[in-house]
Amino acid sequence: MNDFFEKMIQQQQQSLPFVLYCKPNSDAIMGMFQQNDNLYDVVDFTEKGFVFSSFDGHKNYIIPEEYSEIKHFVFSKKEVSENENEFASPNEIVKTNFERLVAKGIVAIKENEFQKVVLSRKETIDLVDFDLVTTFENLVQLYPATFVYCFFHPKIGIWMGATPEQLLKVEDNIFKTMALAGTQKNTGYELVVWADKEKQEQQFVTDYIVSELNKVSKSILVSEPYSIKAGSIWHIKTDISGQLNSAENLKEVVGLLHPTPAVCGLPKLESKQFILENENYDRTFYTGYLGELNSSSTSDKASSDLFVNLRCMEIEMDLDLKMTKANLFMGCGITKDSIPEKEWEESINKSMTMKRGL
Ligand SMILES: C=C(O[C@H]1C=CC=C(C(=O)O)[C@@H]1O)C(=O)O
């Protein structure tokens, strides 16, 4: 094993926080190794480091640059064998419960409580011969177009994932973001046809992001929606970029965007309330955001590069510190035209992103 991964294991054995990450289409893995075990809060978004924030917005932590050793490692592409372990399928009760939740969401939409809501579930699987480094490397190799990460803090736990969704990238006052929603399974054809339900689900996200960013931007450019592959599923994506009125209002800009209707719903407050009252579990960091905040580790200029925490899992340790379980998180955008059983299938397809890497 190389020094870089040795350092990661050492850090975890000493209960010291770290994060490893690889940006989309990059061949470099960045590592930040915190030198103490403090849990630092993000207060005003002028901090520098790697943020890890929860869906509900109450937990905003950072691995600060100033207390971390920063290393990077350039890797080469290699074939990885996808996991062939059959994980036990979720039972009928889990399926029925999720479909009931979706049906309840559809009723609320039809009663005009909101227009869209993203409903999710957590699936716990047993891990056999789990190895953190191998799983991280698998995710990096399998999903080169995503943001792949492995985060550890002794006061939070271990999280890892491969997310296709950028929340916000800002350098000076130039920003880039995306509206990503709508899902279908990859069947091997490059010509992807979208139904109105998915087009509308994604258009809600574009419209919301553009209207929020209009409040703080001088100019905004919006691409046509197009299909994009993330692992074995397709999404609809719109690129959104422009110039902010001022570069200093990062806290405000993130606050306007998070959580977008790609992970929460529309309107934001009503759909969020429905999620908190009905999902029956705490999302914690799933559908939160993570990434570089005012970082100067990859260029001379400080820039922020934040992603939405999707296609992710939390690794649980037993009393002997053996990693024995993984909690996988999957959500689906619900509109008036959703069909509960199809949303269930979609959640199964999304869970494969993590299962393949294990
Ligand atoms: C909420 C998730 O995905 C979002 C991003 C892309 C497509 C989505 C969808 O089709 O529902 C979701 O909005 C998830 O993967 O857990």
Ligand as a Chemical Component Dictionary entry (heavy atoms), coordinates in Angstrom:
data_LIG
# 
_chem_comp.id                   LIG 
_chem_comp.type                 NON-POLYMER 
_chem_comp.pdbx_formal_charge   0 
_chem_comp.three_letter_code    LIG 
# 
loop_
_chem_comp_atom.comp_id 
_chem_comp_atom.atom_id 
_chem_comp_atom.alt_atom_id 
_chem_comp_atom.type_symbol 
_chem_comp_atom.charge 
_chem_comp_atom.model_Cartn_x 
_chem_comp_atom.model_Cartn_y 
_chem_comp_atom.model_Cartn_z 
_chem_comp_atom.pdbx_ordinal 
LIG C1  C1  C 0 -31.886 12.360 -4.107  1  
LIG C2  C2  C 0 -31.141 11.679 -4.951  2  
LIG O1  O1  O 0 -30.934 12.049 -6.269  3  
LIG C3  C3  C 0 -31.356 13.316 -6.748  4  
LIG C4  C4  C 0 -30.446 13.693 -7.851  5  
LIG C5  C5  C 0 -30.644 13.249 -9.128  6  
LIG C6  C6  C 0 -31.854 12.613 -9.466  7  
LIG C7  C7  C 0 -32.877 12.545 -8.573  8  
LIG C8  C8  C 0 -34.165 11.903 -8.927  9  
LIG O2  O2  O 0 -34.331 11.481 -10.084 10 
LIG O3  O3  O 0 -35.032 11.771 -8.082  11 
LIG C9  C9  C 0 -32.795 13.191 -7.242  12 
LIG O4  O4  O 0 -33.371 14.460 -7.371  13 
LIG C10 C10 C 0 -30.424 10.467 -4.531  14 
LIG O5  O5  O 0 -29.677 9.909  -5.346  15 
LIG O6  O6  O 0 -30.561 10.050 -3.376  16 
# 
loop_
_chem_comp_bond.comp_id 
_chem_comp_bond.atom_id_1 
_chem_comp_bond.atom_id_2 
_chem_comp_bond.value_order 
_chem_comp_bond.pdbx_ordinal 
LIG C1  C2  DOUB 1  
LIG C2  O1  SING 2  
LIG C2  C10 SING 3  
LIG O1  C3  SING 4  
LIG C3  C4  SING 5  
LIG C3  C9  SING 6  
LIG C4  C5  DOUB 7  
LIG C5  C6  SING 8  
LIG C6  C7  DOUB 9  
LIG C7  C8  SING 10 
LIG C7  C9  SING 11 
LIG C8  O2  DOUB 12 
LIG C8  O3  SING 13 
LIG C9  O4  SING 14 
LIG C10 O5  DOUB 15 
LIG C10 O6  SING 16 
# 
